[in-house]
Amino acid sequence: MDKNLCVNGTVIASNDYQPSYPERKKECVFDGNLDTNWGGITGQTIDKSWIGYDFLKPTTIIKIKLHQSNNSNSSINIVSVQGSNDEIQWKEIKQFSLIPGLNILDLSTNNKAFNKYRLVAKTDVGIPTWAWLVKEIEMYGNLYKFLLKQNSNYYSIKNNFYKLGQPNDNAQLEQWYDKYGTKNVNTILEPLDFKDVPMSLEESTGIWKTDFELDANKILGNIKMIEESIKNEGNKTIRYECKQYKIYDKLDNEFGIMMADNK
């Protein structure tokens, strides 16, 4: 299941509204109303007109619904979907051919998380002296995170295989899903040559410590720190190279894949 994630964030764009049309504001693109729209800068479309969304935290987008103008004179033929964490360096994820009106942009192969996403015009509008008009944009992400359960115990399969045990209550289980759950359940079948070890901040000392024991005897190469964000709270993970393995090979004959809403 996927869901429009454009809530509680900030709209970003090449211009706040179309010159001479102040009602065509960037916020109109995310208001759920096809009767409102945003306009780029008249006569400045290719690589200059763009609109997007700042989620304020790393977010993986797997689909975008783009409803541009139904009029070919104010719509474009190609758009570039780009991601960034600082709004300075942008990485192109994919380009799409467009038609006037509604377009579904499939980003299911995107496994990168960015704070910000934008759609950049790569062609001019039908009449170059007009502006690109966008009615509505929705950006979708995977709602669910997964843990594995066998013999009444929960396990993390987030680029590793760690026993979490049995939660004291539902609140602790929810915390496990948030921190140790993975959105990619297929990871249990994938050959991995690295392991991730999550860390937590010890408030009394201000020192980051690993949540699970790190087996130094299995480290074959480099060790690096990965920083991410979970519900707007900083989080760190140690990743180290190891002998190739599959999580599936570590499982018993009977196990369950447990799913929770990633709200």
ZADO-1210 file (C-alpha; in nm, 4 decimals, padded with zeros to 6 digits):
<atoms>
<atom x="00.0000" y="00.0000" z="00.0000" code="MET" pos="1"/>
<atom x="00.1208" y="00.3504" z="-00.0761" code="ASP" pos="2"/>
<atom x="00.0048" y="00.6931" z="00.0364" code="LYS" pos="3"/>
<atom x="00.0479" y="01.0562" z="-00.0606" code="ASN" pos="4"/>
<atom x="00.3213" y="01.1789" z="00.1740" code="LEU" pos="5"/>
<atom x="00.2969" y="01.5517" z="00.0953" code="CYS" pos="6"/>
<atom x="00.1748" y="01.6604" z="00.4391" code="VAL" pos="7"/>
<atom x="00.3442" y="01.8701" z="00.7079" code="ASN" pos="8"/>
<atom x="00.6256" y="01.9663" z="00.4718" code="GLY" pos="9"/>
<atom x="00.7108" y="02.2760" z="00.2677" code="THR" pos="10"/>
<atom x="00.6428" y="02.3520" z="-00.0975" code="VAL" pos="11"/>
<atom x="00.9508" y="02.4648" z="-00.2929" code="ILE" pos="12"/>
<atom x="00.9608" y="02.6122" z="-00.6433" code="ALA" pos="13"/>
<atom x="01.1609" y="02.8207" z="-00.8880" code="SER" pos="14"/>
<atom x="00.9150" y="03.1043" z="-00.8195" code="ASN" pos="15"/>
<atom x="00.6435" y="03.1506" z="-00.5581" code="ASP" pos="16"/>
<atom x="00.3767" y="03.2417" z="-00.8131" code="TYR" pos="17"/>
<atom x="00.3409" y="03.3244" z="-01.1789" code="GLN" pos="18"/>
<atom x="00.4206" y="03.6926" z="-01.2475" code="PRO" pos="19"/>
<atom x="00.1018" y="03.8903" z="-01.3169" code="SER" pos="20"/>
<atom x="-00.1029" y="03.5998" z="-01.1730" code="TYR" pos="21"/>
<atom x="-00.0470" y="03.6087" z="-00.7931" code="PRO" pos="22"/>
<atom x="-00.3322" y="03.3624" z="-00.7416" code="GLU" pos="23"/>
<atom x="-00.1226" y="03.0943" z="-00.9165" code="ARG" pos="24"/>
<atom x="00.0790" y="03.0149" z="-00.6042" code="LYS" pos="25"/>
<atom x="00.3118" y="02.7188" z="-00.5528" code="LYS" pos="26"/>
<atom x="00.1013" y="02.5981" z="-00.2572" code="GLU" pos="27"/>
<atom x="-00.1920" y="02.5453" z="-00.4958" code="CYS" pos="28"/>
<atom x="-00.0168" y="02.2408" z="-00.6430" code="VAL" pos="29"/>
<atom x="-00.0499" y="02.0490" z="-00.3156" code="PHE" pos="30"/>
<atom x="-00.3985" y="02.1629" z="-00.2052" code="ASP" pos="31"/>
<atom x="-00.5945" y="01.8732" z="-00.3574" code="GLY" pos="32"/>
<atom x="-00.7889" y="02.1085" z="-00.5842" code="ASN" pos="33"/>
<atom x="-00.7600" y="02.0722" z="-00.9625" code="LEU" pos="34"/>
<atom x="-00.9285" y="02.4105" z="-01.0087" code="ASP" pos="35"/>
<atom x="-00.6179" y="02.5896" z="-00.8765" code="THR" pos="36"/>
<atom x="-00.2683" y="02.5878" z="-01.0239" code="ASN" pos="37"/>
<atom x="00.0857" y="02.7234" z="-01.0144" code="TRP" pos="38"/>
<atom x="00.2593" y="02.8932" z="-01.3023" code="GLY" pos="39"/>
<atom x="00.6287" y="02.9079" z="-01.3800" code="GLY" pos="40"/>
<atom x="00.8024" y="03.2177" z="-01.5075" code="ILE" pos="41"/>
<atom x="00.6648" y="03.3255" z="-01.8432" code="THR" pos="42"/>
<atom x="00.9078" y="03.2536" z="-02.1257" code="GLY" pos="43"/>
<atom x="01.1570" y="03.0796" z="-01.8936" code="GLN" pos="44"/>
<atom x="01.0710" y="02.7123" z="-01.8847" code="THR" pos="45"/>
<atom x="01.3511" y="02.4719" z="-01.9832" code="ILE" pos="46"/>
<atom x="01.5660" y="02.3962" z="-01.6740" code="ASP" pos="47"/>
<atom x="01.4339" y="02.7151" z="-01.5115" code="LYS" pos="48"/>
<atom x="01.0779" y="02.6262" z="-01.4113" code="SER" pos="49"/>
<atom x="01.0545" y="02.3664" z="-01.1367" code="TRP" pos="50"/>
<atom x="00.8347" y="02.2795" z="-00.8405" code="ILE" pos="51"/>
<atom x="00.8731" y="02.0289" z="-00.5580" code="GLY" pos="52"/>
<atom x="00.8349" y="01.9411" z="-00.1930" code="TYR" pos="53"/>
<atom x="01.0578" y="01.9460" z="00.1159" code="ASP" pos="54"/>
<atom x="00.9633" y="01.6583" z="00.3476" code="PHE" pos="55"/>
<atom x="01.2005" y="01.7892" z="00.6176" code="LEU" pos="56"/>
<atom x="01.3393" y="01.4359" z="00.6611" code="LYS" pos="57"/>
<atom x="01.4790" y="01.1621" z="00.4353" code="PRO" pos="58"/>
<atom x="01.1908" y="01.0151" z="00.2370" code="THR" pos="59"/>
<atom x="01.1794" y="00.7504" z="-00.0343" code="THR" pos="60"/>
<atom x="00.9298" y="00.8288" z="-00.3099" code="ILE" pos="61"/>
<atom x="00.8080" y="00.5435" z="-00.5316" code="ILE" pos="62"/>
<atom x="00.5395" y="00.7192" z="-00.7400" code="LYS" pos="63"/>
<atom x="00.4378" y="01.0716" z="-00.8378" code="ILE" pos="64"/>
<atom x="00.1047" y="01.1877" z="-00.9772" code="LYS" pos="65"/>
<atom x="00.1584" y="01.5000" z="-01.1854" code="LEU" pos="66"/>
<atom x="-00.1443" y="01.6828" z="-01.3223" code="HIS" pos="67"/>
<atom x="-00.0201" y="01.9596" z="-01.5471" code="GLN" pos="68"/>
<atom x="-00.2278" y="02.1862" z="-01.7701" code="SER" pos="69"/>
<atom x="-00.4699" y="02.0127" z="-02.0060" code="ASN" pos="70"/>
<atom x="-00.3718" y="02.2720" z="-02.2664" code="ASN" pos="71"/>
<atom x="-00.0668" y="02.1756" z="-02.4730" code="SER" pos="72"/>
<atom x="00.0211" y="02.5459" z="-02.4996" code="ASN" pos="73"/>
<atom x="00.1016" y="02.5554" z="-02.1247" code="SER" pos="74"/>
<atom x="00.2234" y="02.1983" z="-02.0658" code="SER" pos="75"/>
<atom x="00.5643" y="02.0353" z="-02.1205" code="ILE" pos="76"/>
<atom x="00.6695" y="01.7084" z="-02.2852" code="ASN" pos="77"/>
<atom x="00.9563" y="01.5945" z="-02.0609" code="ILE" pos="78"/>
<atom x="01.0164" y="01.6353" z="-01.6876" code="VAL" pos="79"/>
<atom x="01.3164" y="01.5460" z="-01.4714" code="SER" pos="80"/>
<atom x="01.2506" y="01.4116" z="-01.1203" code="VAL" pos="81"/>
<atom x="01.5370" y="01.5104" z="-00.8909" code="GLN" pos="82"/>
<atom x="01.6252" y="01.4638" z="-00.5233" code="GLY" pos="83"/>
<atom x="01.8389" y="01.6646" z="-00.2815" code="SER" pos="84"/>
<atom x="01.9204" y="01.6943" z="00.0860" code="ASN" pos="85"/>
<atom x="02.0359" y="02.0565" z="00.0799" code="ASP" pos="86"/>
<atom x="01.8573" y="02.2161" z="-00.2213" code="GLU" pos="87"/>
<atom x="02.2021" y="02.2906" z="-00.3659" code="ILE" pos="88"/>
<atom x="02.3193" y="01.9598" z="-00.5068" code="GLN" pos="89"/>
<atom x="02.0409" y="01.7861" z="-00.6999" code="TRP" pos="90"/>
<atom x="02.0587" y="01.4262" z="-00.8258" code="LYS" pos="91"/>
<atom x="01.8442" y="01.3241" z="-01.1200" code="GLU" pos="92"/>
<atom x="01.6427" y="01.0118" z="-01.0437" code="ILE" pos="93"/>
<atom x="01.4661" y="00.9706" z="-01.3770" code="LYS" pos="94"/>
<atom x="01.3204" y="01.1600" z="-01.6744" code="GLN" pos="95"/>
<atom x="00.9655" y="01.1041" z="-01.7982" code="PHE" pos="96"/>
<atom x="00.7748" y="01.1826" z="-02.1170" code="SER" pos="97"/>
<atom x="00.4516" y="01.3686" z="-02.0401" code="LEU" pos="98"/>
<atom x="00.1122" y="01.4361" z="-02.1920" code="ILE" pos="99"/>
<atom x="-00.1192" y="01.7284" z="-02.1094" code="PRO" pos="100"/>
<atom x="-00.3260" y="01.6507" z="-01.8004" code="GLY" pos="101"/>
<atom x="-00.2616" y="01.3598" z="-01.5632" code="LEU" pos="102"/>
<atom x="00.0683" y="01.1671" z="-01.5652" code="ASN" pos="103"/>
<atom x="00.1749" y="00.8794" z="-01.3382" code="ILE" pos="104"/>
<atom x="00.5516" y="00.8760" z="-01.2825" code="LEU" pos="105"/>
<atom x="00.6758" y="00.5321" z="-01.1727" code="ASP" pos="106"/>
<atom x="00.9711" y="00.5542" z="-00.9331" code="LEU" pos="107"/>
<atom x="00.9376" y="00.2033" z="-00.7902" code="SER" pos="108"/>
<atom x="01.3061" y="00.1353" z="-00.8597" code="THR" pos="109"/>
<atom x="01.4099" y="00.4356" z="-00.6489" code="ASN" pos="110"/>
<atom x="01.5735" y="00.3143" z="-00.3271" code="ASN" pos="111"/>
<atom x="01.7256" y="00.6469" z="-00.2268" code="LYS" pos="112"/>
<atom x="01.5867" y="00.8735" z="00.0440" code="ALA" pos="113"/>
<atom x="01.6017" y="01.2499" z="-00.0040" code="PHE" pos="114"/>
<atom x="01.4712" y="01.5386" z="00.2047" code="ASN" pos="115"/>
<atom x="01.3568" y="01.7263" z="-00.1044" code="LYS" pos="116"/>
<atom x="01.2166" y="01.6308" z="-00.4427" code="TYR" pos="117"/>
<atom x="01.1462" y="01.8513" z="-00.7426" code="ARG" pos="118"/>
<atom x="01.0108" y="01.8247" z="-01.0961" code="LEU" pos="119"/>
<atom x="01.2129" y="02.0244" z="-01.3490" code="VAL" pos="120"/>
<atom x="01.0870" y="02.1200" z="-01.6953" code="ALA" pos="121"/>
<atom x="01.3154" y="01.9765" z="-01.9658" code="LYS" pos="122"/>
<atom x="01.1201" y="02.1055" z="-02.2670" code="THR" pos="123"/>
<atom x="00.9426" y="02.4288" z="-02.3442" code="ASP" pos="124"/>
<atom x="00.5663" y="02.4739" z="-02.3309" code="VAL" pos="125"/>
<atom x="00.3639" y="02.4713" z="-02.6528" code="GLY" pos="126"/>
<atom x="00.3839" y="02.8485" z="-02.6856" code="ILE" pos="127"/>
<atom x="00.7287" y="02.9608" z="-02.5603" code="PRO" pos="128"/>
<atom x="00.5972" y="03.2961" z="-02.4371" code="THR" pos="129"/>
<atom x="00.3544" y="03.1170" z="-02.2042" code="TRP" pos="130"/>
<atom x="00.4298" y="02.9578" z="-01.8655" code="ALA" pos="131"/>
<atom x="00.4239" y="02.5978" z="-01.7462" code="TRP" pos="132"/>
<atom x="00.1027" y="02.5435" z="-01.5487" code="LEU" pos="133"/>
<atom x="00.0800" y="02.2664" z="-01.2876" code="VAL" pos="134"/>
<atom x="-00.2542" y="02.1828" z="-01.1274" code="LYS" pos="135"/>
<atom x="-00.1657" y="01.9156" z="-00.8735" code="GLU" pos="136"/>
<atom x="00.1208" y="01.6932" z="-00.7550" code="ILE" pos="137"/>
<atom x="00.1047" y="01.3952" z="-00.5195" code="GLU" pos="138"/>
<atom x="00.4142" y="01.2028" z="-00.4077" code="MET" pos="139"/>
<atom x="00.3752" y="00.8490" z="-00.2771" code="TYR" pos="140"/>
<atom x="00.5907" y="00.6317" z="-00.0547" code="GLY" pos="141"/>
<atom x="00.5748" y="00.2861" z="00.0990" code="ASN" pos="142"/>
<atom x="00.3731" y="00.2970" z="00.4206" code="LEU" pos="143"/>
<atom x="00.4943" y="-00.0223" z="00.5783" code="TYR" pos="144"/>
<atom x="00.7951" y="-00.1511" z="00.7676" code="LYS" pos="145"/>
<atom x="00.8668" y="-00.5168" z="00.8371" code="PHE" pos="146"/>
<atom x="01.0148" y="-00.7302" z="01.1136" code="LEU" pos="147"/>
<atom x="01.0559" y="-01.1062" z="01.1124" code="LEU" pos="148"/>
<atom x="00.9043" y="-01.3277" z="01.3805" code="LYS" pos="149"/>
<atom x="00.9937" y="-01.6854" z="01.4657" code="GLN" pos="150"/>
<atom x="00.9546" y="-01.8863" z="01.7869" code="ASN" pos="151"/>
<atom x="00.7653" y="-01.5907" z="01.9435" code="SER" pos="152"/>
<atom x="01.0682" y="-01.3627" z="01.9049" code="ASN" pos="153"/>
<atom x="01.1037" y="-01.0617" z="01.6773" code="TYR" pos="154"/>
<atom x="01.4080" y="-01.0104" z="01.4547" code="TYR" pos="155"/>
<atom x="01.5408" y="-00.7177" z="01.2576" code="SER" pos="156"/>
<atom x="01.6193" y="-00.7931" z="00.8917" code="ILE" pos="157"/>
<atom x="01.7371" y="-00.4414" z="00.8103" code="LYS" pos="158"/>
<atom x="02.0608" y="-00.5314" z="00.6292" code="ASN" pos="159"/>
<atom x="02.1419" y="-00.7748" z="00.9068" code="ASN" pos="160"/>
<atom x="01.9756" y="-01.0397" z="01.1238" code="PHE" pos="161"/>
<atom x="01.9388" y="-00.9482" z="01.4903" code="TYR" pos="162"/>
<atom x="01.7208" y="-01.0948" z="01.7609" code="LYS" pos="163"/>
<atom x="01.5115" y="-00.8266" z="01.9311" code="LEU" pos="164"/>
<atom x="01.3227" y="-01.0685" z="02.1554" code="GLY" pos="165"/>
<atom x="00.9705" y="-01.0205" z="02.2888" code="GLN" pos="166"/>
<atom x="00.8419" y="-00.6646" z="02.3401" code="PRO" pos="167"/>
<atom x="00.7243" y="-00.5545" z="02.6826" code="ASN" pos="168"/>
<atom x="00.4230" y="-00.3800" z="02.5306" code="ASP" pos="169"/>
<atom x="00.2828" y="-00.2394" z="02.2053" code="ASN" pos="170"/>
<atom x="00.4707" y="00.0865" z="02.2554" code="ALA" pos="171"/>
<atom x="00.8046" y="-00.0940" z="02.2517" code="GLN" pos="172"/>
<atom x="00.6992" y="-00.2988" z="01.9486" code="LEU" pos="173"/>
<atom x="00.6135" y="00.0218" z="01.7633" code="GLU" pos="174"/>
<atom x="00.9579" y="00.1587" z="01.8500" code="GLN" pos="175"/>
<atom x="01.1149" y="-00.1564" z="01.7075" code="TRP" pos="176"/>
<atom x="00.9246" y="-00.1163" z="01.3819" code="TYR" pos="177"/>
<atom x="01.0313" y="00.2490" z="01.3593" code="ASP" pos="178"/>
<atom x="01.4001" y="00.1887" z="01.4220" code="LYS" pos="179"/>
<atom x="01.4721" y="-00.1703" z="01.3218" code="TYR" pos="180"/>
<atom x="01.2037" y="-00.2355" z="01.0605" code="GLY" pos="181"/>
<atom x="01.2824" y="-00.2450" z="00.6884" code="THR" pos="182"/>
<atom x="01.0731" y="-00.1326" z="00.3926" code="LYS" pos="183"/>
<atom x="01.2428" y="-00.3888" z="00.1679" code="ASN" pos="184"/>
<atom x="01.1204" y="-00.7311" z="00.2757" code="VAL" pos="185"/>
<atom x="01.3024" y="-00.8876" z="-00.0206" code="ASN" pos="186"/>
<atom x="01.6292" y="-00.8218" z="00.1610" code="THR" pos="187"/>
<atom x="01.5997" y="-01.1690" z="00.3194" code="ILE" pos="188"/>
<atom x="01.6645" y="-01.3221" z="-00.0253" code="LEU" pos="189"/>
<atom x="01.9330" y="-01.0832" z="-00.1442" code="GLU" pos="190"/>
<atom x="02.3053" y="-01.1669" z="-00.1211" code="PRO" pos="191"/>
<atom x="02.4653" y="-00.9136" z="00.1144" code="LEU" pos="192"/>
<atom x="02.8333" y="-00.8414" z="00.1651" code="ASP" pos="193"/>
<atom x="02.7868" y="-00.5933" z="00.4487" code="PHE" pos="194"/>
<atom x="02.6059" y="-00.5637" z="00.7811" code="LYS" pos="195"/>
<atom x="02.4396" y="-00.2648" z="00.9457" code="ASP" pos="196"/>
<atom x="02.4526" y="-00.2199" z="01.3228" code="VAL" pos="197"/>
<atom x="02.2173" y="00.0514" z="01.4572" code="PRO" pos="198"/>
<atom x="02.3296" y="00.2867" z="01.7330" code="MET" pos="199"/>
<atom x="02.1592" y="00.4832" z="02.0103" code="SER" pos="200"/>
<atom x="02.2643" y="00.7941" z="02.1979" code="LEU" pos="201"/>
<atom x="02.3322" y="00.7401" z="02.5682" code="GLU" pos="202"/>
<atom x="02.1883" y="01.0598" z="02.7133" code="GLU" pos="203"/>
<atom x="02.3841" y="01.0433" z="03.0396" code="SER" pos="204"/>
<atom x="02.7205" y="01.0417" z="02.8604" code="THR" pos="205"/>
<atom x="02.6364" y="01.1855" z="02.5189" code="GLY" pos="206"/>
<atom x="02.8088" y="00.8848" z="02.3593" code="ILE" pos="207"/>
<atom x="02.6681" y="00.6843" z="02.0684" code="TRP" pos="208"/>
<atom x="02.6735" y="00.3086" z="02.1333" code="LYS" pos="209"/>
<atom x="02.5777" y="00.0123" z="01.9161" code="THR" pos="210"/>
<atom x="02.2421" y="-00.1477" z="01.9959" code="ASP" pos="211"/>
<atom x="02.3814" y="-00.4940" z="01.9210" code="PHE" pos="212"/>
<atom x="02.7214" y="-00.6496" z="01.9652" code="GLU" pos="213"/>
<atom x="02.9566" y="-00.5941" z="01.6738" code="LEU" pos="214"/>
<atom x="03.1443" y="-00.9140" z="01.5847" code="ASP" pos="215"/>
<atom x="03.4938" y="-00.7829" z="01.5094" code="ALA" pos="216"/>
<atom x="03.6055" y="-01.1250" z="01.3830" code="ASN" pos="217"/>
<atom x="03.3667" y="-01.0999" z="01.0869" code="LYS" pos="218"/>
<atom x="03.4783" y="-00.7568" z="00.9672" code="ILE" pos="219"/>
<atom x="03.6597" y="-00.8015" z="00.6362" code="LEU" pos="220"/>
<atom x="03.6983" y="-00.4473" z="00.5100" code="GLY" pos="221"/>
<atom x="03.5878" y="-00.0918" z="00.5649" code="ASN" pos="222"/>
<atom x="03.3715" y="00.0400" z="00.8469" code="ILE" pos="223"/>
<atom x="03.1693" y="00.3568" z="00.7976" code="LYS" pos="224"/>
<atom x="02.9072" y="00.5615" z="00.9782" code="MET" pos="225"/>
<atom x="02.5654" y="00.6186" z="00.8223" code="ILE" pos="226"/>
<atom x="02.3418" y="00.8974" z="00.9481" code="GLU" pos="227"/>
<atom x="01.9700" y="00.8949" z="00.8851" code="GLU" pos="228"/>
<atom x="01.6533" y="01.0337" z="01.0352" code="SER" pos="229"/>
<atom x="01.3671" y="00.8539" z="01.2027" code="ILE" pos="230"/>
<atom x="01.0639" y="01.0679" z="01.2822" code="LYS" pos="231"/>
<atom x="01.2838" y="01.3782" z="01.2724" code="ASN" pos="232"/>
<atom x="01.5278" y="01.2362" z="01.5280" code="GLU" pos="233"/>
<atom x="01.8901" y="01.1841" z="01.4300" code="GLY" pos="234"/>
<atom x="01.9991" y="00.8236" z="01.4075" code="ASN" pos="235"/>
<atom x="02.3325" y="00.6566" z="01.3352" code="LYS" pos="236"/>
<atom x="02.4284" y="00.3171" z="01.1982" code="THR" pos="237"/>
<atom x="02.7640" y="00.1434" z="01.1581" code="ILE" pos="238"/>
<atom x="02.8089" y="-00.0465" z="00.8312" code="ARG" pos="239"/>
<atom x="03.0938" y="-00.2913" z="00.7838" code="TYR" pos="240"/>
<atom x="03.2007" y="-00.5265" z="00.5038" code="GLU" pos="241"/>
<atom x="03.1773" y="-00.9001" z="00.5657" code="CYS" pos="242"/>
<atom x="03.1651" y="-01.2388" z="00.3932" code="LYS" pos="243"/>
<atom x="02.8663" y="-01.2637" z="00.1576" code="GLN" pos="244"/>
<atom x="02.5548" y="-01.4139" z="00.3140" code="TYR" pos="245"/>
<atom x="02.1762" y="-01.4359" z="00.2833" code="LYS" pos="246"/>
<atom x="01.9434" y="-01.3683" z="00.5750" code="ILE" pos="247"/>
<atom x="01.7169" y="-01.6494" z="00.4510" code="TYR" pos="248"/>
<atom x="01.9897" y="-01.9043" z="00.5245" code="ASP" pos="249"/>
<atom x="01.9762" y="-01.8065" z="00.8923" code="LYS" pos="250"/>
<atom x="01.6005" y="-01.8682" z="00.9292" code="LEU" pos="251"/>
<atom x="01.4151" y="-02.1655" z="01.0739" code="ASP" pos="252"/>
<atom x="01.1626" y="-02.3600" z="00.8680" code="ASN" pos="253"/>
<atom x="00.8753" y="-02.1590" z="01.0126" code="GLU" pos="254"/>
<atom x="00.8800" y="-01.7817" z="01.0372" code="PHE" pos="255"/>
<atom x="00.6478" y="-01.4893" z="00.9822" code="GLY" pos="256"/>
<atom x="00.6927" y="-01.1529" z="00.8151" code="ILE" pos="257"/>
<atom x="00.5288" y="-00.8962" z="01.0434" code="MET" pos="258"/>
<atom x="00.4124" y="-00.5653" z="00.9037" code="MET" pos="259"/>
<atom x="00.3385" y="-00.2309" z="01.0685" code="ALA" pos="260"/>
<atom x="00.2122" y="00.1037" z="00.9409" code="ASP" pos="261"/>
<atom x="00.5019" y="00.3496" z="00.9020" code="ASN" pos="262"/>
<atom x="00.3095" y="00.6586" z="01.0115" code="LYS" pos="263"/>
</atoms>
